[in-house]
Structures are given as C-alpha cells and as structure tokens.
Amino acid sequence: MRRRTGAVPVGELRLSLRAAEAPQHQRCSVVVEEIEGLLRVYKDGHVERFPVVPEVPCTWLPELEVISGDVVIDPSTRVWARLYAPIAPPRGKLPALVYFHGGGFCVGSAAWRCYHEFLAKVASRAGCLIMSVNYRLSPENPLPAAFDDGIAAVKWIRQQAIHGQERIRWWWSRCDFARVFLGGDSAGATITHNVSLQIGSRLRGVVLIQPFFGGEARTSSESMAVPPGSALNLAASDAYWRLSLPPGESREHPWCNPLAGGAAARLARLMLPPYLVCIAETDILRDRDMDFCRAMKRAGNTVEAVMHAGVGHAFQVLNSSRVSQSRAQEMISQLRSFLRR
C-alpha cells in the first residue's frame, strides 16, 4: 500500500518543497511511501530524493572570517564531514562542536546550503571549531546506522588528537580536545542524544536543537495545526519514523521515544554531560522536548532548556523571516555561552 504524506506548508521558508521534480524511477512504478516534495520510496527499495535545497562546496563561504574543508571519516561507509574554523587567531585552543544535520534521518546533507550558512555563522560568531557529519541516511541505512556514524565521528576526532592529518592541520591544531561537544538539530539532535547515551562521559556538553522525538500517544502540540514557517507536520514525522526504525519496531522504541518503558529510568544511571536543549514555541515537537527536559532534570542531569518564541521547527536553517533571523542570532549567542563552559 502506498503511503503519501503531504508537503509541509512553508510560508516564508527559503525553499519551496513543491518546486523541485525528482526523476521518475523506471525499474518499478510501485511507490510504497512518499513524503510529497521530499522523497519517494519504491517497492524494490529504490529511493528518490528531491533536490529541494542546493548543495554548495566547502569553498563557498558566506562568512569571510571562516575557513572550511571536507574530510572522509570512514572510507568503508563513505561517511564524511565538513570542517569549519574561524580565521582570526584564537586566544588559546578552541572548543569543537561535532554537529549532525536534520532531515528525519531520511534527507539532508552537510553540504546543504542552509546548514553550510548556519554552521559557518556559528563557527565565526561562537568562536568554535565545527565538524558537520554527513551520516548515512534511511531507509537504505536504517537506525542505528546514523548512531554508529556518530560514534565513528567522535572516534575520528579523538584520533586527530593523537595523529592529526597534515592537510587539515588548520583545524585540529587549534582544537582543545578536552572540550568536545556534541550537537545537532531535529533528527540530528536525536542522533546526538543517542550517541551521548553511549559515550556521554567523554563529552564536555550536548546541544539538542528541536530534538526529533516521537511516540504512539499524541501530545497537545502534535495535535495543533502547523503554522506557516514550521518545517514539520505530524504525517511527515510519522513517515520518517516508519522509514528509519528497524522493521517491526513502533514509535515506542527508545530511539524514537527516549522516555518509553525503562528508558527514562536509565537517564538516572548514566553519567551524562550538561545539556542545552533549544525548543521552538510553534513546533509540533514542543511538548515532547519539554517532557524530555523535565525527565532529564528529575534524573539528576544538568539541563538548560531555552524556548524560542514565535518560531517553528528548523527556523534557524529554513526560515528567512525577520523574527526567525532574530531568534537564530539568539540561538548562536546561547551556543557561544554554552560552548565556553
């Protein structure tokens, strides 16, 4: 049976999800899953992704005070990362932020222009090094593949502390390897949290921006109408989880719902680093993200929750309105303060 999910109303977003056309798959005409304007999955396993966001090379830099370069993390999986560093000479070593992009685990790239622009700004204005990971996507690589890529990224950065690659000396030679942070937005934030559950004690801190959590029971914010400027609706959220979770798993899997079953109790048994959780007021994920913060605090973890008023999901990368840009600047300032701990 074909599942078709409507495109999200984009309002003032920088892109139109209906603007791009994916090439028609010729081998099999049976579509089993579709998120309109984003991707189409065929019965034979072929996946078409619509080019809704332009990709840019690392040499394209909107921030003149930043240098960027691409590097392969794991040749066996072809996972790579885009590195960013401020050009200005630092006062000592800089913290490093290992970052994972959003896209419901199914779309997105470290080369997407919106992420390239945003992370270049973060590197410049927050004064940090960034490693933006281009992890493997679902459904071709269902979870936990993206989590495994997150672990590989942290291992890679640790290897640079011992024997850095000469061609990226400009990056690792300025890194304070005692201050490595993990961060991401949407599905990237979910990757971040699950990696933190495994190696949290080795991290200085964790940044979750509108983390993409789910569950079978609906929350109040999931039931509300999606406002213009928010890049996620409930139907798309459900579709992403269907495509990303292993076969037969429900949205009560701990990878999806971090508070399901005994997962919440586990938070109290782990040595997790401090968390900064950024929540968007008109995001359908708002209630889940707030519940997560409350559960983390009850478990004795250090959590700083920040609510960004009047904006929706992924506003910092996909919305160019004046309000969104103002909130994005607030977010970068909050990141700067958190990364200085």
Disulfide bonds with the S-S distance in Angstrom:
none
